[in-house]
Amino acid sequence: MNTIGKLMIATAFSASVAGALTGAALSGETHEINTAETCASALWPMIPAECLDGAPTRDVRHATASLANLEQNLQERFAVAFE
């Protein structure tokens, strides 16, 4: 067998082994996201919209605040969100 043939066989064998190892490492199992767990572990201000009572169904929340009293406005919003 010539050198090119040996090289092709070695490459094919290596690719097969790499594919088998990748398949074994990635089991392909999936599971549904548990909203209760996600909401329990969320920290303010990164709380998902689904976790808020009466939240809109869209993923984006809009906040408005006066830049003159920004710190006070944020404290008020925090107090309202966690009554």
PyMOL Python script that loads the backbone (N, CA, C, O; Angstrom):
from pymol import cmd

cmd.read_pdbstr("""\
ATOM      1  N   MET A   1       0.849  -1.167   0.000  1.00  0.00           N
ATOM      2  CA  MET A   1       0.000   0.000   0.000  1.00  0.00           C
ATOM      3  C   MET A   1       0.898   1.233   0.000  1.00  0.00           C
ATOM      4  O   MET A   1       1.903   1.282   0.709  1.00  0.00           O
ATOM      5  N   ASN A   2       0.536   2.195  -0.776  1.00  0.00           N
ATOM      6  CA  ASN A   2       1.364   3.390  -0.878  1.00  0.00           C
ATOM      7  C   ASN A   2       1.069   4.366   0.268  1.00  0.00           C
ATOM      8  O   ASN A   2       0.156   4.142   1.063  1.00  0.00           O
ATOM      9  N   THR A   3       1.828   5.421   0.344  1.00  0.00           N
ATOM     10  CA  THR A   3       1.741   6.391   1.433  1.00  0.00           C
ATOM     11  C   THR A   3       0.411   7.145   1.418  1.00  0.00           C
ATOM     12  O   THR A   3      -0.167   7.414   2.471  1.00  0.00           O
ATOM     13  N   ILE A   4      -0.063   7.478   0.241  1.00  0.00           N
ATOM     14  CA  ILE A   4      -1.324   8.212   0.147  1.00  0.00           C
ATOM     15  C   ILE A   4      -2.479   7.345   0.640  1.00  0.00           C
ATOM     16  O   ILE A   4      -3.379   7.850   1.312  1.00  0.00           O
ATOM     17  N   GLY A   5      -2.473   6.083   0.328  1.00  0.00           N
ATOM     18  CA  GLY A   5      -3.523   5.170   0.788  1.00  0.00           C
ATOM     19  C   GLY A   5      -3.518   5.045   2.306  1.00  0.00           C
ATOM     20  O   GLY A   5      -4.570   5.075   2.943  1.00  0.00           O
ATOM     21  N   LYS A   6      -2.323   4.905   2.881  1.00  0.00           N
ATOM     22  CA  LYS A   6      -2.213   4.819   4.342  1.00  0.00           C
ATOM     23  C   LYS A   6      -2.700   6.110   4.997  1.00  0.00           C
ATOM     24  O   LYS A   6      -3.368   6.078   6.031  1.00  0.00           O
ATOM     25  N   LEU A   7      -2.365   7.227   4.397  1.00  0.00           N
ATOM     26  CA  LEU A   7      -2.799   8.520   4.926  1.00  0.00           C
ATOM     27  C   LEU A   7      -4.319   8.654   4.875  1.00  0.00           C
ATOM     28  O   LEU A   7      -4.926   9.168   5.815  1.00  0.00           O
ATOM     29  N   MET A   8      -4.932   8.201   3.796  1.00  0.00           N
ATOM     30  CA  MET A   8      -6.389   8.271   3.676  1.00  0.00           C
ATOM     31  C   MET A   8      -7.070   7.362   4.701  1.00  0.00           C
ATOM     32  O   MET A   8      -8.082   7.744   5.288  1.00  0.00           O
ATOM     33  N   ILE A   9      -6.529   6.178   4.919  1.00  0.00           N
ATOM     34  CA  ILE A   9      -7.107   5.263   5.905  1.00  0.00           C
ATOM     35  C   ILE A   9      -6.959   5.844   7.310  1.00  0.00           C
ATOM     36  O   ILE A   9      -7.892   5.778   8.109  1.00  0.00           O
ATOM     37  N   ALA A  10      -5.800   6.408   7.612  1.00  0.00           N
ATOM     38  CA  ALA A  10      -5.577   7.010   8.930  1.00  0.00           C
ATOM     39  C   ALA A  10      -6.516   8.192   9.153  1.00  0.00           C
ATOM     40  O   ALA A  10      -7.032   8.373  10.255  1.00  0.00           O
ATOM     41  N   THR A  11      -6.738   8.989   8.125  1.00  0.00           N
ATOM     42  CA  THR A  11      -7.639  10.132   8.232  1.00  0.00           C
ATOM     43  C   THR A  11      -9.072   9.665   8.451  1.00  0.00           C
ATOM     44  O   THR A  11      -9.780  10.224   9.289  1.00  0.00           O
ATOM     45  N   ALA A  12      -9.504   8.666   7.724  1.00  0.00           N
ATOM     46  CA  ALA A  12     -10.865   8.147   7.875  1.00  0.00           C
ATOM     47  C   ALA A  12     -11.057   7.549   9.263  1.00  0.00           C
ATOM     48  O   ALA A  12     -12.102   7.749   9.882  1.00  0.00           O
ATOM     49  N   PHE A  13     -10.069   6.822   9.753  1.00  0.00           N
ATOM     50  CA  PHE A  13     -10.159   6.238  11.092  1.00  0.00           C
ATOM     51  C   PHE A  13     -10.219   7.333  12.160  1.00  0.00           C
ATOM     52  O   PHE A  13     -11.002   7.242  13.106  1.00  0.00           O
ATOM     53  N   SER A  14      -9.397   8.355  12.005  1.00  0.00           N
ATOM     54  CA  SER A  14      -9.392   9.457  12.969  1.00  0.00           C
ATOM     55  C   SER A  14     -10.726  10.187  12.977  1.00  0.00           C
ATOM     56  O   SER A  14     -11.227  10.554  14.039  1.00  0.00           O
ATOM     57  N   ALA A  15     -11.294  10.397  11.818  1.00  0.00           N
ATOM     58  CA  ALA A  15     -12.587  11.072  11.732  1.00  0.00           C
ATOM     59  C   ALA A  15     -13.680  10.218  12.380  1.00  0.00           C
ATOM     60  O   ALA A  15     -14.568  10.749  13.046  1.00  0.00           O
ATOM     61  N   SER A  16     -13.616   8.899  12.187  1.00  0.00           N
ATOM     62  CA  SER A  16     -14.603   8.013  12.799  1.00  0.00           C
ATOM     63  C   SER A  16     -14.506   8.040  14.317  1.00  0.00           C
ATOM     64  O   SER A  16     -15.524   8.107  15.005  1.00  0.00           O
ATOM     65  N   VAL A  17     -13.288   7.989  14.841  1.00  0.00           N
ATOM     66  CA  VAL A  17     -13.091   8.031  16.284  1.00  0.00           C
ATOM     67  C   VAL A  17     -13.554   9.373  16.848  1.00  0.00           C
ATOM     68  O   VAL A  17     -14.216   9.415  17.885  1.00  0.00           O
ATOM     69  N   ALA A  18     -13.212  10.459  16.175  1.00  0.00           N
ATOM     70  CA  ALA A  18     -13.632  11.788  16.636  1.00  0.00           C
ATOM     71  C   ALA A  18     -15.158  11.902  16.628  1.00  0.00           C
ATOM     72  O   ALA A  18     -15.736  12.470  17.555  1.00  0.00           O
ATOM     73  N   GLY A  19     -15.805  11.381  15.615  1.00  0.00           N
ATOM     74  CA  GLY A  19     -17.267  11.404  15.554  1.00  0.00           C
ATOM     75  C   GLY A  19     -17.895  10.588  16.671  1.00  0.00           C
ATOM     76  O   GLY A  19     -18.889  11.006  17.264  1.00  0.00           O
ATOM     77  N   ALA A  20     -17.321   9.424  16.962  1.00  0.00           N
ATOM     78  CA  ALA A  20     -17.852   8.586  18.041  1.00  0.00           C
ATOM     79  C   ALA A  20     -17.692   9.274  19.389  1.00  0.00           C
ATOM     80  O   ALA A  20     -18.606   9.239  20.213  1.00  0.00           O
ATOM     81  N   LEU A  21     -16.550   9.895  19.621  1.00  0.00           N
ATOM     82  CA  LEU A  21     -16.329  10.592  20.890  1.00  0.00           C
ATOM     83  C   LEU A  21     -17.260  11.803  21.031  1.00  0.00           C
ATOM     84  O   LEU A  21     -17.772  12.075  22.117  1.00  0.00           O
ATOM     85  N   THR A  22     -17.469  12.511  19.949  1.00  0.00           N
ATOM     86  CA  THR A  22     -18.383  13.657  19.982  1.00  0.00           C
ATOM     87  C   THR A  22     -19.809  13.195  20.258  1.00  0.00           C
ATOM     88  O   THR A  22     -20.516  13.813  21.053  1.00  0.00           O
ATOM     89  N   GLY A  23     -20.229  12.135  19.620  1.00  0.00           N
ATOM     90  CA  GLY A  23     -21.562  11.591  19.849  1.00  0.00           C
ATOM     91  C   GLY A  23     -21.756  11.124  21.282  1.00  0.00           C
ATOM     92  O   GLY A  23     -22.836  11.289  21.848  1.00  0.00           O
ATOM     93  N   ALA A  24     -20.715  10.541  21.875  1.00  0.00           N
ATOM     94  CA  ALA A  24     -20.808  10.093  23.262  1.00  0.00           C
ATOM     95  C   ALA A  24     -20.841  11.272  24.227  1.00  0.00           C
ATOM     96  O   ALA A  24     -21.515  11.208  25.255  1.00  0.00           O
ATOM     97  N   ALA A  25     -20.128  12.340  23.911  1.00  0.00           N
ATOM     98  CA  ALA A  25     -20.070  13.500  24.797  1.00  0.00           C
ATOM     99  C   ALA A  25     -21.357  14.322  24.732  1.00  0.00           C
ATOM    100  O   ALA A  25     -21.779  14.882  25.744  1.00  0.00           O
ATOM    101  N   LEU A  26     -21.974  14.402  23.580  1.00  0.00           N
ATOM    102  CA  LEU A  26     -23.203  15.173  23.406  1.00  0.00           C
ATOM    103  C   LEU A  26     -24.371  14.200  23.345  1.00  0.00           C
ATOM    104  O   LEU A  26     -24.675  13.652  22.285  1.00  0.00           O
ATOM    105  N   SER A  27     -25.020  13.987  24.473  1.00  0.00           N
ATOM    106  CA  SER A  27     -26.067  12.966  24.542  1.00  0.00           C
ATOM    107  C   SER A  27     -27.335  13.366  23.800  1.00  0.00           C
ATOM    108  O   SER A  27     -28.110  12.498  23.397  1.00  0.00           O
ATOM    109  N   GLY A  28     -27.561  14.660  23.613  1.00  0.00           N
ATOM    110  CA  GLY A  28     -28.731  15.111  22.884  1.00  0.00           C
ATOM    111  C   GLY A  28     -29.989  15.184  23.726  1.00  0.00           C
ATOM    112  O   GLY A  28     -31.078  15.345  23.176  1.00  0.00           O
ATOM    113  N   GLU A  29     -29.879  15.072  25.038  1.00  0.00           N
ATOM    114  CA  GLU A  29     -31.052  15.159  25.895  1.00  0.00           C
ATOM    115  C   GLU A  29     -31.482  16.614  26.038  1.00  0.00           C
ATOM    116  O   GLU A  29     -30.648  17.511  26.159  1.00  0.00           O
ATOM    117  N   THR A  30     -32.771  16.831  26.024  1.00  0.00           N
ATOM    118  CA  THR A  30     -33.316  18.163  26.223  1.00  0.00           C
ATOM    119  C   THR A  30     -34.338  18.130  27.350  1.00  0.00           C
ATOM    120  O   THR A  30     -34.854  17.067  27.695  1.00  0.00           O
ATOM    121  N   HIS A  31     -34.623  19.267  27.910  1.00  0.00           N
ATOM    122  CA  HIS A  31     -35.674  19.354  28.928  1.00  0.00           C
ATOM    123  C   HIS A  31     -36.322  20.719  28.839  1.00  0.00           C
ATOM    124  O   HIS A  31     -35.727  21.683  28.357  1.00  0.00           O
ATOM    125  N   GLU A  32     -37.537  20.781  29.308  1.00  0.00           N
ATOM    126  CA  GLU A  32     -38.273  22.037  29.298  1.00  0.00           C
ATOM    127  C   GLU A  32     -37.735  22.959  30.382  1.00  0.00           C
ATOM    128  O   GLU A  32     -37.273  22.494  31.424  1.00  0.00           O
ATOM    129  N   ILE A  33     -37.792  24.243  30.143  1.00  0.00           N
ATOM    130  CA  ILE A  33     -37.355  25.223  31.129  1.00  0.00           C
ATOM    131  C   ILE A  33     -38.431  25.330  32.200  1.00  0.00           C
ATOM    132  O   ILE A  33     -39.606  25.537  31.895  1.00  0.00           O
ATOM    133  N   ASN A  34     -38.026  25.189  33.442  1.00  0.00           N
ATOM    134  CA  ASN A  34     -38.948  25.307  34.552  1.00  0.00           C
ATOM    135  C   ASN A  34     -39.023  26.779  34.953  1.00  0.00           C
ATOM    136  O   ASN A  34     -38.067  27.333  35.495  1.00  0.00           O
ATOM    137  N   THR A  35     -40.169  27.405  34.679  1.00  0.00           N
ATOM    138  CA  THR A  35     -40.320  28.838  34.940  1.00  0.00           C
ATOM    139  C   THR A  35     -40.182  29.151  36.421  1.00  0.00           C
ATOM    140  O   THR A  35     -39.616  30.182  36.784  1.00  0.00           O
ATOM    141  N   ALA A  36     -40.691  28.278  37.281  1.00  0.00           N
ATOM    142  CA  ALA A  36     -40.605  28.530  38.721  1.00  0.00           C
ATOM    143  C   ALA A  36     -39.150  28.574  39.181  1.00  0.00           C
ATOM    144  O   ALA A  36     -38.782  29.435  39.980  1.00  0.00           O
ATOM    145  N   GLU A  37     -38.324  27.661  38.689  1.00  0.00           N
ATOM    146  CA  GLU A  37     -36.897  27.659  39.047  1.00  0.00           C
ATOM    147  C   GLU A  37     -36.197  28.902  38.509  1.00  0.00           C
ATOM    148  O   GLU A  37     -35.380  29.512  39.199  1.00  0.00           O
ATOM    149  N   THR A  38     -36.520  29.267  37.286  1.00  0.00           N
ATOM    150  CA  THR A  38     -35.900  30.440  36.671  1.00  0.00           C
ATOM    151  C   THR A  38     -36.259  31.696  37.455  1.00  0.00           C
ATOM    152  O   THR A  38     -35.393  32.528  37.724  1.00  0.00           O
ATOM    153  N   CYS A  39     -37.510  31.835  37.815  1.00  0.00           N
ATOM    154  CA  CYS A  39     -37.943  33.027  38.549  1.00  0.00           C
ATOM    155  C   CYS A  39     -37.353  33.057  39.953  1.00  0.00           C
ATOM    156  O   CYS A  39     -37.024  34.129  40.461  1.00  0.00           O
ATOM    157  N   ALA A  40     -37.215  31.896  40.583  1.00  0.00           N
ATOM    158  CA  ALA A  40     -36.677  31.844  41.944  1.00  0.00           C
ATOM    159  C   ALA A  40     -35.208  32.228  41.983  1.00  0.00           C
ATOM    160  O   ALA A  40     -34.734  32.768  42.982  1.00  0.00           O
ATOM    161  N   SER A  41     -34.486  31.956  40.909  1.00  0.00           N
ATOM    162  CA  SER A  41     -33.047  32.240  40.906  1.00  0.00           C
ATOM    163  C   SER A  41     -32.702  33.576  40.254  1.00  0.00           C
ATOM    164  O   SER A  41     -31.532  33.958  40.232  1.00  0.00           O
ATOM    165  N   ALA A  42     -33.689  34.294  39.723  1.00  0.00           N
ATOM    166  CA  ALA A  42     -33.430  35.571  39.044  1.00  0.00           C
ATOM    167  C   ALA A  42     -33.130  36.663  40.063  1.00  0.00           C
ATOM    168  O   ALA A  42     -33.758  36.736  41.119  1.00  0.00           O
ATOM    169  N   LEU A  43     -32.174  37.497  39.732  1.00  0.00           N
ATOM    170  CA  LEU A  43     -31.804  38.613  40.591  1.00  0.00           C
ATOM    171  C   LEU A  43     -32.178  39.930  39.919  1.00  0.00           C
ATOM    172  O   LEU A  43     -32.083  40.068  38.700  1.00  0.00           O
ATOM    173  N   TRP A  44     -32.603  40.887  40.725  1.00  0.00           N
ATOM    174  CA  TRP A  44     -32.961  42.201  40.207  1.00  0.00           C
ATOM    175  C   TRP A  44     -31.702  42.894  39.713  1.00  0.00           C
ATOM    176  O   TRP A  44     -30.703  42.817  40.428  1.00  0.00           O
ATOM    177  N   PRO A  45     -31.643  43.542  38.600  1.00  0.00           N
ATOM    178  CA  PRO A  45     -32.721  43.943  37.706  1.00  0.00           C
ATOM    179  C   PRO A  45     -32.903  43.013  36.522  1.00  0.00           C
ATOM    180  O   PRO A  45     -33.582  43.375  35.562  1.00  0.00           O
ATOM    181  N   MET A  46     -32.320  41.833  36.562  1.00  0.00           N
ATOM    182  CA  MET A  46     -32.390  40.916  35.421  1.00  0.00           C
ATOM    183  C   MET A  46     -33.530  39.910  35.563  1.00  0.00           C
ATOM    184  O   MET A  46     -33.385  38.766  35.132  1.00  0.00           O
ATOM    185  N   ILE A  47     -34.643  40.298  36.146  1.00  0.00           N
ATOM    186  CA  ILE A  47     -35.783  39.410  36.324  1.00  0.00           C
ATOM    187  C   ILE A  47     -36.515  39.298  34.985  1.00  0.00           C
ATOM    188  O   ILE A  47     -36.870  40.318  34.393  1.00  0.00           O
ATOM    189  N   PRO A  48     -36.745  38.079  34.502  1.00  0.00           N
ATOM    190  CA  PRO A  48     -37.472  37.920  33.243  1.00  0.00           C
ATOM    191  C   PRO A  48     -38.893  38.460  33.353  1.00  0.00           C
ATOM    192  O   PRO A  48     -39.485  38.438  34.432  1.00  0.00           O
ATOM    193  N   ALA A  49     -39.432  38.937  32.262  1.00  0.00           N
ATOM    194  CA  ALA A  49     -40.769  39.521  32.267  1.00  0.00           C
ATOM    195  C   ALA A  49     -41.825  38.509  32.690  1.00  0.00           C
ATOM    196  O   ALA A  49     -42.838  38.893  33.274  1.00  0.00           O
ATOM    197  N   GLU A  50     -41.613  37.216  32.407  1.00  0.00           N
ATOM    198  CA  GLU A  50     -42.590  36.189  32.762  1.00  0.00           C
ATOM    199  C   GLU A  50     -42.755  36.058  34.267  1.00  0.00           C
ATOM    200  O   GLU A  50     -43.773  35.544  34.732  1.00  0.00           O
ATOM    201  N   CYS A  51     -41.769  36.515  35.040  1.00  0.00           N
ATOM    202  CA  CYS A  51     -41.797  36.360  36.494  1.00  0.00           C
ATOM    203  C   CYS A  51     -42.566  37.474  37.192  1.00  0.00           C
ATOM    204  O   CYS A  51     -42.840  37.360  38.387  1.00  0.00           O
ATOM    205  N   LEU A  52     -42.917  38.523  36.507  1.00  0.00           N
ATOM    206  CA  LEU A  52     -43.576  39.664  37.122  1.00  0.00           C
ATOM    207  C   LEU A  52     -45.090  39.527  37.026  1.00  0.00           C
ATOM    208  O   LEU A  52     -45.615  39.155  35.977  1.00  0.00           O
ATOM    209  N   ASP A  53     -45.794  39.825  38.116  1.00  0.00           N
ATOM    210  CA  ASP A  53     -47.250  39.777  38.112  1.00  0.00           C
ATOM    211  C   ASP A  53     -47.796  40.847  37.180  1.00  0.00           C
ATOM    212  O   ASP A  53     -47.378  42.004  37.235  1.00  0.00           O
ATOM    213  N   GLY A  54     -48.729  40.454  36.326  1.00  0.00           N
ATOM    214  CA  GLY A  54     -49.346  41.396  35.407  1.00  0.00           C
ATOM    215  C   GLY A  54     -48.415  41.880  34.319  1.00  0.00           C
ATOM    216  O   GLY A  54     -48.659  42.918  33.704  1.00  0.00           O
ATOM    217  N   ALA A  55     -47.358  41.144  34.078  1.00  0.00           N
ATOM    218  CA  ALA A  55     -46.377  41.574  33.075  1.00  0.00           C
ATOM    219  C   ALA A  55     -46.930  41.383  31.672  1.00  0.00           C
ATOM    220  O   ALA A  55     -47.704  40.458  31.429  1.00  0.00           O
ATOM    221  N   PRO A  56     -46.541  42.247  30.753  1.00  0.00           N
ATOM    222  CA  PRO A  56     -46.948  42.045  29.360  1.00  0.00           C
ATOM    223  C   PRO A  56     -46.255  40.805  28.795  1.00  0.00           C
ATOM    224  O   PRO A  56     -45.252  40.344  29.340  1.00  0.00           O
ATOM    225  N   THR A  57     -46.786  40.278  27.719  1.00  0.00           N
ATOM    226  CA  THR A  57     -46.232  39.050  27.148  1.00  0.00           C
ATOM    227  C   THR A  57     -45.028  39.295  26.250  1.00  0.00           C
ATOM    228  O   THR A  57     -44.400  38.345  25.781  1.00  0.00           O
ATOM    229  N   ARG A  58     -44.702  40.555  26.008  1.00  0.00           N
ATOM    230  CA  ARG A  58     -43.532  40.835  25.165  1.00  0.00           C
ATOM    231  C   ARG A  58     -42.253  40.706  26.004  1.00  0.00           C
ATOM    232  O   ARG A  58     -42.295  40.843  27.227  1.00  0.00           O
ATOM    233  N   ASP A  59     -41.128  40.444  25.348  1.00  0.00           N
ATOM    234  CA  ASP A  59     -39.861  40.228  26.036  1.00  0.00           C
ATOM    235  C   ASP A  59     -39.162  41.518  26.437  1.00  0.00           C
ATOM    236  O   ASP A  59     -38.202  41.487  27.207  1.00  0.00           O
ATOM    237  N   VAL A  60     -39.631  42.653  25.924  1.00  0.00           N
ATOM    238  CA  VAL A  60     -38.954  43.917  26.186  1.00  0.00           C
ATOM    239  C   VAL A  60     -39.774  44.734  27.175  1.00  0.00           C
ATOM    240  O   VAL A  60     -40.985  44.886  27.012  1.00  0.00           O
ATOM    241  N   ARG A  61     -39.109  45.260  28.200  1.00  0.00           N
ATOM    242  CA  ARG A  61     -39.767  46.148  29.147  1.00  0.00           C
ATOM    243  C   ARG A  61     -39.218  47.544  28.957  1.00  0.00           C
ATOM    244  O   ARG A  61     -38.016  47.722  28.764  1.00  0.00           O
ATOM    245  N   HIS A  62     -40.085  48.530  29.009  1.00  0.00           N
ATOM    246  CA  HIS A  62     -39.670  49.909  28.839  1.00  0.00           C
ATOM    247  C   HIS A  62     -39.698  50.601  30.189  1.00  0.00           C
ATOM    248  O   HIS A  62     -40.648  50.445  30.956  1.00  0.00           O
ATOM    249  N   ALA A  63     -38.676  51.349  30.472  1.00  0.00           N
ATOM    250  CA  ALA A  63     -38.628  52.119  31.715  1.00  0.00           C
ATOM    251  C   ALA A  63     -38.323  53.568  31.352  1.00  0.00           C
ATOM    252  O   ALA A  63     -37.473  53.855  30.509  1.00  0.00           O
ATOM    253  N   THR A  64     -39.032  54.456  32.004  1.00  0.00           N
ATOM    254  CA  THR A  64     -38.771  55.874  31.801  1.00  0.00           C
ATOM    255  C   THR A  64     -38.433  56.489  33.145  1.00  0.00           C
ATOM    256  O   THR A  64     -38.996  56.106  34.171  1.00  0.00           O
ATOM    257  N   ALA A  65     -37.542  57.415  33.140  1.00  0.00           N
ATOM    258  CA  ALA A  65     -37.152  58.087  34.378  1.00  0.00           C
ATOM    259  C   ALA A  65     -36.610  59.459  34.036  1.00  0.00           C
ATOM    260  O   ALA A  65     -36.034  59.672  32.969  1.00  0.00           O
ATOM    261  N   SER A  66     -36.802  60.369  34.943  1.00  0.00           N
ATOM    262  CA  SER A  66     -36.236  61.690  34.791  1.00  0.00           C
ATOM    263  C   SER A  66     -34.759  61.613  35.159  1.00  0.00           C
ATOM    264  O   SER A  66     -34.417  61.105  36.226  1.00  0.00           O
ATOM    265  N   LEU A  67     -33.900  62.099  34.311  1.00  0.00           N
ATOM    266  CA  LEU A  67     -32.469  62.043  34.602  1.00  0.00           C
ATOM    267  C   LEU A  67     -32.086  62.934  35.775  1.00  0.00           C
ATOM    268  O   LEU A  67     -31.038  62.736  36.390  1.00  0.00           O
ATOM    269  N   ALA A  68     -32.921  63.904  36.085  1.00  0.00           N
ATOM    270  CA  ALA A  68     -32.618  64.801  37.201  1.00  0.00           C
ATOM    271  C   ALA A  68     -32.679  64.057  38.533  1.00  0.00           C
ATOM    272  O   ALA A  68     -31.874  64.323  39.425  1.00  0.00           O
ATOM    273  N   ASN A  69     -33.624  63.128  38.677  1.00  0.00           N
ATOM    274  CA  ASN A  69     -33.790  62.374  39.920  1.00  0.00           C
ATOM    275  C   ASN A  69     -33.634  60.873  39.660  1.00  0.00           C
ATOM    276  O   ASN A  69     -34.431  60.078  40.157  1.00  0.00           O
ATOM    277  N   LEU A  70     -32.646  60.491  38.910  1.00  0.00           N
ATOM    278  CA  LEU A  70     -32.498  59.113  38.482  1.00  0.00           C
ATOM    279  C   LEU A  70     -32.382  58.156  39.662  1.00  0.00           C
ATOM    280  O   LEU A  70     -33.079  57.142  39.689  1.00  0.00           O
ATOM    281  N   GLU A  71     -31.537  58.441  40.624  1.00  0.00           N
ATOM    282  CA  GLU A  71     -31.350  57.522  41.750  1.00  0.00           C
ATOM    283  C   GLU A  71     -32.645  57.365  42.546  1.00  0.00           C
ATOM    284  O   GLU A  71     -33.004  56.252  42.930  1.00  0.00           O
ATOM    285  N   GLN A  72     -33.336  58.455  42.792  1.00  0.00           N
ATOM    286  CA  GLN A  72     -34.594  58.396  43.534  1.00  0.00           C
ATOM    287  C   GLN A  72     -35.642  57.597  42.753  1.00  0.00           C
ATOM    288  O   GLN A  72     -36.374  56.792  43.327  1.00  0.00           O
ATOM    289  N   ASN A  73     -35.704  57.828  41.445  1.00  0.00           N
ATOM    290  CA  ASN A  73     -36.665  57.090  40.621  1.00  0.00           C
ATOM    291  C   ASN A  73     -36.375  55.597  40.640  1.00  0.00           C
ATOM    292  O   ASN A  73     -37.302  54.792  40.728  1.00  0.00           O
ATOM    293  N   LEU A  74     -35.108  55.214  40.560  1.00  0.00           N
ATOM    294  CA  LEU A  74     -34.756  53.795  40.583  1.00  0.00           C
ATOM    295  C   LEU A  74     -35.109  53.168  41.922  1.00  0.00           C
ATOM    296  O   LEU A  74     -35.581  52.032  41.965  1.00  0.00           O
ATOM    297  N   GLN A  75     -34.888  53.889  43.014  1.00  0.00           N
ATOM    298  CA  GLN A  75     -35.246  53.373  44.331  1.00  0.00           C
ATOM    299  C   GLN A  75     -36.757  53.197  44.450  1.00  0.00           C
ATOM    300  O   GLN A  75     -37.221  52.218  45.034  1.00  0.00           O
ATOM    301  N   GLU A  76     -37.521  54.128  43.906  1.00  0.00           N
ATOM    302  CA  GLU A  76     -38.981  54.019  43.934  1.00  0.00           C
ATOM    303  C   GLU A  76     -39.441  52.827  43.107  1.00  0.00           C
ATOM    304  O   GLU A  76     -40.322  52.078  43.529  1.00  0.00           O
ATOM    305  N   ARG A  77     -38.855  52.650  41.944  1.00  0.00           N
ATOM    306  CA  ARG A  77     -39.228  51.501  41.078  1.00  0.00           C
ATOM    307  C   ARG A  77     -38.875  50.187  41.769  1.00  0.00           C
ATOM    308  O   ARG A  77     -39.641  49.226  41.694  1.00  0.00           O
ATOM    309  N   PHE A  78     -37.736  50.133  42.434  1.00  0.00           N
ATOM    310  CA  PHE A  78     -37.342  48.935  43.147  1.00  0.00           C
ATOM    311  C   PHE A  78     -38.338  48.635  44.269  1.00  0.00           C
ATOM    312  O   PHE A  78     -38.726  47.485  44.471  1.00  0.00           O
ATOM    313  N   ALA A  79     -38.742  49.660  44.985  1.00  0.00           N
ATOM    314  CA  ALA A  79     -39.701  49.483  46.088  1.00  0.00           C
ATOM    315  C   ALA A  79     -41.051  48.984  45.566  1.00  0.00           C
ATOM    316  O   ALA A  79     -41.671  48.114  46.177  1.00  0.00           O
ATOM    317  N   VAL A  80     -41.504  49.533  44.439  1.00  0.00           N
ATOM    318  CA  VAL A  80     -42.780  49.113  43.867  1.00  0.00           C
ATOM    319  C   VAL A  80     -42.690  47.675  43.363  1.00  0.00           C
ATOM    320  O   VAL A  80     -43.632  46.898  43.519  1.00  0.00           O
ATOM    321  N   ALA A  81     -41.560  47.324  42.761  1.00  0.00           N
ATOM    322  CA  ALA A  81     -41.418  45.981  42.190  1.00  0.00           C
ATOM    323  C   ALA A  81     -41.375  44.908  43.266  1.00  0.00           C
ATOM    324  O   ALA A  81     -41.751  43.766  43.005  1.00  0.00           O
ATOM    325  N   PHE A  82     -40.926  45.246  44.464  1.00  0.00           N
ATOM    326  CA  PHE A  82     -40.750  44.234  45.500  1.00  0.00           C
ATOM    327  C   PHE A  82     -41.574  44.522  46.744  1.00  0.00           C
ATOM    328  O   PHE A  82     -41.099  44.346  47.866  1.00  0.00           O
ATOM    329  N   GLU A  83     -42.806  44.964  46.543  1.00  0.00           N
ATOM    330  CA  GLU A  83     -43.707  45.184  47.667  1.00  0.00           C
ATOM    331  C   GLU A  83     -44.112  43.864  48.272  1.00  0.00           C
ATOM    332  O   GLU A  83     -44.875  43.835  49.238  1.00  0.00           O
TER     333      GLU A  83
END
""", "prot")
cmd.dss("prot")
cmd.show_as("cartoon", "prot")
cmd.util.cbc("prot")
cmd.orient("prot")
